[in-house]
Amino acid sequence: MGPTSIEEAASAVAELSKQGARVRPAGAGSRAEWGGADADGTVTVHTGGLDRIVAHNPGDFTAIVQAGVPLAALQRQLAREGQWLALDPPDLGGTVGGLVATADSGPARHRYGGVRDLVIGITVVLSDGSVARSGGTVIKNVAGYDLGKLFAGSYGTLGLVAQVALRLHPLPAGTATLVATTGDPATLAAAVRAMSRHPLEAQALDVAWRAGEGRLLVRFGGVTAAARAGDATKLLSDVSGSPAASRGFDVDVVLDDEAIWAAQRAAQRGPAVVKVSALPTDLPAVLAAAGDATVVSRAALGVSWLSFPEGTDLAGRVTAARTALAPHPTVVLDGARLVAEPWPAPDPGVGALMRRVKERFDPTGTFRPGSYVGGI
């Protein structure tokens, strides 16, 4: 089922709800294996027909976009005015609606925030076919409850995201990346702390880890990007009060850096991916739990992805990593939901609150029942 207007989407959802059907909103399907499995007979409502960029206001740095617009197409349109939506997830072919529903993100989250920070207005279709709107089209405008923050990361379990108003940013005039390599997790963690505390305004601050070797990746944007990346190398000596080279860092500044970050984004995906939330100081423990997994860490934000390769006993390796990472909460993404429960067990109080939210917004249990945290 593929509506081409918000009105058609509302009518379709209302009719399906009356029939007692279960509904799954879907965009490009790039994150279709995330979250819990849907019940048999679930009807997919495709949002690809909601494909209009309704408005772009360069002077206000805002845009109004329907859910089915591919992120890559939106970025091309915005770039003509020297602007972009500062979200760079691995799946650039995914839709804006899917991006909001999963709250997916990439390295730029360090500087610009995530989906919840960039959605300033939202239009959603609820299970009875009613259309709810909140927020506005101006960054400082506030109207009603902030449904954007509630629906971001709800995985289509509360309603169908139909349209969003977005905050935009200027495209950087140039970029440069500091790359510092070391095999010592503690040194990496100390370097992350040093970089995150310094007012260098990094656009991205990531750690890449594979087979016992780690890389600190610090990206800068703007006309002074290369100079600031060079200045950042001096901070590495502050990690121990000695020159970076004496700490085992292999340091380089890369101006043509897009391939570095494309690889970093791609490493967030894999046959089985465990996403973990942990304090930046716990980075060494996260790396120790990784085993043969490749790790991408937004270390200063406390979020890491452990991507496990294909091989024997994939379920066992995922389970072992989650056990080692406890009590830090973990979520299993991609195909691993076939071999592991995707969600962590919620705190009883939090679980009860989430269930009440579900009952308030989807009292008929139309949208993906049982697929979210705690079987919601």
C-alpha positions in Angstrom: 0.0 0.0 0.0 1.5 3.3 -1.1 -0.3 6.5 -0.5 0.7 9.6 -2.4 -0.6 12.2 0.1 -1.0 12.6 3.8 -4.8 12.5 3.4 -4.5 9.1 1.6 -2.2 7.8 4.3 -4.6 8.8 7.0 -7.5 7.2 5.1 -5.5 4.0 4.6 -4.5 3.7 8.2 -8.0 4.4 9.5 -9.4 1.6 7.3 -6.7 -0.9 8.2 -7.3 -0.1 11.9 -11.0 -0.7 11.6 -10.3 -4.1 10.0 -8.1 -5.0 13.0 -5.0 -5.1 10.8 -1.5 -4.5 12.0 0.5 -1.8 10.2 4.2 -1.3 9.6 5.2 2.1 8.1 8.2 1.7 5.7 10.3 3.9 3.5 13.2 2.5 1.5 13.5 -0.5 3.7 17.2 0.2 4.4 16.6 -0.5 8.2 13.9 -3.1 7.8 15.7 -5.6 10.0 16.0 -3.3 13.0 13.8 -3.8 16.0 11.7 -6.8 16.8 9.9 -8.9 14.2 6.4 -7.9 13.1 3.4 -10.2 13.6 2.3 -12.4 10.8 -0.1 -10.7 8.4 1.2 -7.2 9.1 0.4 -4.7 6.3 3.2 -2.5 5.1 2.2 1.1 4.3 5.0 2.5 2.1 5.7 6.2 2.3 7.7 6.4 -0.9 4.8 8.3 -2.5 5.1 11.1 0.0 8.1 12.4 -1.9 7.8 16.2 -1.9 10.2 18.7 -0.6 7.3 21.0 0.4 9.5 24.1 1.2 13.1 25.2 1.5 13.7 28.5 3.2 17.4 29.2 2.9 17.2 32.4 4.8 15.7 30.7 7.8 17.8 27.5 7.4 14.7 25.3 7.5 13.0 22.9 5.1 9.7 21.1 5.2 10.0 17.6 3.8 7.6 14.6 3.3 8.6 11.3 4.8 9.3 9.5 1.5 12.0 11.9 0.3 15.3 10.1 0.0 18.0 11.7 2.2 20.5 11.8 -0.7 18.0 13.7 -2.9 17.3 16.1 -0.1 21.0 16.8 0.4 21.5 17.4 -3.3 18.7 20.0 -3.3 20.0 21.8 -0.2 23.5 21.8 -1.5 22.5 24.1 -4.3 22.0 26.8 -1.6 25.1 25.9 0.3 23.2 24.1 3.0 22.7 20.6 4.3 20.7 18.5 6.8 23.5 17.7 9.3 22.8 14.0 9.4 25.1 11.5 7.8 24.0 8.0 8.5 25.4 5.0 6.7 22.3 4.6 4.5 22.1 7.8 2.5 19.6 6.1 0.2 17.1 5.8 3.1 14.2 8.1 3.4 13.8 11.1 5.8 10.9 9.3 7.5 12.9 6.2 8.1 15.7 8.3 9.4 13.4 10.0 11.9 11.6 6.7 12.9 14.9 5.0 13.8 16.9 8.1 15.0 19.8 6.9 12.9 22.9 9.0 12.8 26.5 9.3 11.7 29.7 11.0 12.7 28.3 14.5 12.3 26.2 13.9 15.4 29.2 15.0 17.5 28.9 18.6 16.3 25.3 19.0 15.2 23.3 16.6 17.4 21.0 13.9 16.3 17.5 13.6 14.8 15.8 14.9 17.9 17.9 18.1 17.7 17.2 18.8 14.0 13.5 18.1 13.8 11.6 21.3 14.7 8.2 20.2 13.5 6.4 16.9 12.7 3.2 15.7 11.1 2.1 12.1 12.0 -0.9 9.8 11.2 -2.3 8.1 14.2 -4.1 4.7 14.3 -7.6 6.2 14.0 -6.6 8.1 10.9 -6.3 11.5 12.6 -3.4 13.7 11.7 -1.4 15.3 14.5 1.0 18.2 14.1 3.4 19.8 16.5 6.3 22.2 16.4 6.7 24.8 13.7 8.7 25.9 10.7 10.9 28.4 12.4 13.7 27.3 14.7 12.7 29.4 17.7 9.0 28.8 17.2 7.4 26.4 19.7 3.8 25.2 19.2 2.3 22.4 21.4 4.0 19.3 22.6 7.3 18.3 21.0 6.1 15.2 19.2 9.2 15.2 17.1 11.3 14.0 20.1 8.8 11.4 21.0 8.5 9.9 17.5 12.2 10.0 16.8 13.4 6.5 17.5 9.9 5.1 17.9 10.5 2.6 15.1 7.0 3.1 13.7 5.3 1.9 16.8 3.3 5.0 17.7 2.2 6.2 14.3 3.2 7.0 10.7 5.6 9.9 10.3 4.3 11.8 7.3 6.2 15.1 7.2 8.9 16.9 9.1 10.2 20.4 9.4 14.0 20.4 9.7 16.7 22.7 10.9 19.6 23.1 8.4 23.2 24.2 8.6 25.7 25.7 6.2 27.8 23.3 4.2 31.4 23.4 5.4 33.8 25.2 2.9 36.3 22.4 3.4 37.2 19.6 5.7 40.4 18.0 7.2 40.8 15.0 9.5 43.4 14.3 12.2 44.2 10.6 12.2 46.1 9.2 15.2 46.8 5.5 15.5 47.6 3.5 18.6 47.0 0.0 19.9 46.4 1.1 23.5 42.7 1.5 24.4 43.5 3.6 27.5 45.5 6.0 25.4 42.7 6.3 22.9 40.2 7.0 25.8 42.5 9.7 27.2 42.9 11.3 23.8 39.1 11.4 23.3 38.8 13.2 26.6 41.5 15.7 25.7 39.9 16.4 22.3 36.3 16.7 23.6 37.3 19.2 26.3 39.2 21.5 24.0 37.3 24.3 22.2 38.4 23.3 18.7 34.8 22.8 17.4 35.4 19.4 15.8 32.8 18.4 13.3 33.2 14.7 14.2 35.2 12.8 16.8 35.2 9.0 16.3 37.3 6.0 17.3 37.8 3.1 14.9 39.0 -0.2 16.3 39.8 -3.5 14.5 42.1 -6.4 15.3 43.9 -4.6 18.2 44.6 -1.4 16.4 42.7 1.8 17.0 42.4 5.1 15.2 41.3 8.4 16.7 39.5 10.4 13.9 38.9 14.1 14.4 37.3 16.0 11.6 37.2 19.8 11.2 35.2 21.9 8.8 35.5 25.4 7.3 38.2 27.4 5.7 40.5 26.9 8.7 39.9 23.1 8.9 43.5 22.1 8.0 45.0 24.6 10.5 42.8 23.4 13.3 43.6 19.8 12.5 47.2 20.6 12.8 46.7 22.4 16.1 44.8 19.4 17.4 47.9 17.2 17.0 49.4 19.3 19.8 46.7 18.1 22.2 47.8 14.5 21.9 51.0 15.4 23.7 48.9 16.6 26.6 47.5 13.1 27.1 50.7 12.2 29.0 52.7 15.4 28.9 55.0 14.0 26.3 55.2 14.2 22.5 52.6 12.2 20.6 55.2 10.0 19.0 56.5 8.8 22.3 53.0 7.5 23.2 52.8 5.3 20.2 50.6 7.5 18.1 51.1 7.5 14.4 49.7 11.0 13.4 48.6 12.3 10.1 46.4 15.1 8.8 44.2 14.2 5.8 42.7 16.9 3.6 40.9 14.6 1.1 39.1 12.8 3.9 35.7 11.6 2.5 36.9 8.0 2.1 37.9 7.8 5.8 34.4 8.8 6.9 32.6 6.7 4.3 34.4 3.7 5.7 33.6 4.7 9.2 29.9 5.0 8.4 29.9 1.7 6.5 31.5 0.0 9.6 28.3 0.7 11.6 26.6 -2.0 9.5 27.2 -5.7 9.3 25.7 -9.2 9.6 25.3 -8.6 13.3 25.7 -5.2 15.1 25.6 -4.6 18.8 25.0 -0.9 19.7 26.0 0.0 23.2 25.6 3.1 25.4 28.5 3.6 27.8 30.4 6.4 29.4 33.4 7.8 27.4 35.6 6.6 30.3 34.4 3.0 29.6 35.8 2.9 26.1 38.6 0.5 27.0 36.0 -2.0 28.4 33.9 -1.6 25.2 36.9 -2.4 23.1 37.9 -5.4 25.3 34.4 -6.8 24.9 34.5 -6.5 21.1 36.4 -9.8 20.3 36.6 -10.1 16.5 34.2 -7.3 16.0 35.0 -4.0 14.2 34.1 -1.1 16.5 32.9 2.4 15.6 32.6 4.7 18.6 31.2 8.2 18.9 33.3 8.0 22.1 32.7 11.5 23.4 28.9 10.8 23.1 29.1 7.4 24.7 27.7 5.4 21.8 29.5 2.5 20.0 28.7 -0.1 17.4 30.3 -3.5 17.5 30.0 -5.1 14.0 30.6 -8.8 13.9 31.6 -10.6 10.7 30.0 -13.7 9.3 31.2 -16.9 10.9 30.4 -19.8 13.2 28.2 -19.2 16.3 27.3 -15.7 15.5 24.6 -15.8 18.1 27.2 -16.9 20.7 29.6 -14.1 19.9 26.8 -11.5 20.1 25.6 -12.9 23.4 29.1 -13.0 24.8 29.7 -9.4 23.9 26.4 -8.3 25.5 27.3 -10.2 28.7 30.7 -8.6 28.8 29.2 -5.2 28.3 26.6 -5.5 31.0 25.2 -3.5 32.7 25.5 -1.1 29.8 22.4 -1.2 27.7 22.8 -2.8 24.3 20.6 -3.1 21.2 21.1 -5.6 18.4 20.7 -4.2 14.9 20.6 -5.7 11.4 20.2 -9.4 10.7 21.2 -10.5 14.2 17.6 -10.2 15.4 17.3 -13.7 14.0 19.7 -15.0 16.6 19.4 -12.6 19.5 16.7 -10.5 21.2 17.2 -7.0 19.8 16.2 -5.0 22.8 17.5 -4.8 26.4 15.1 -5.5 29.2 13.8 -2.1 30.3 13.7 -0.8 33.9 10.3 -1.7 35.2 9.3 1.9 35.8 10.5 3.0 32.4 8.8 0.1 30.8 5.5 1.0 32.4 5.8 4.6 31.3 6.6 3.5 27.7 3.6 1.2 27.7 1.3 4.0 28.8 2.7 6.2 26.0 2.0 3.4 23.5 -1.6 3.0 24.8 -2.2 6.8 24.6 -1.0 7.2 21.0 -2.0 3.8 19.6 -4.8 2.5 21.8 -5.8 -0.1 19.2 -2.3 -1.6 18.9 -2.3 -1.0 15.2 1.3 0.0 14.7 3.8 -2.8 15.0 2.6 -4.3 18.3 5.2 -6.4 20.2 8.1 -5.2 18.2 9.5 -2.5 20.5 11.3 -2.5 23.9 9.7 -4.8 26.5 7.4 -6.3 23.8 5.5 -3.0 23.4 
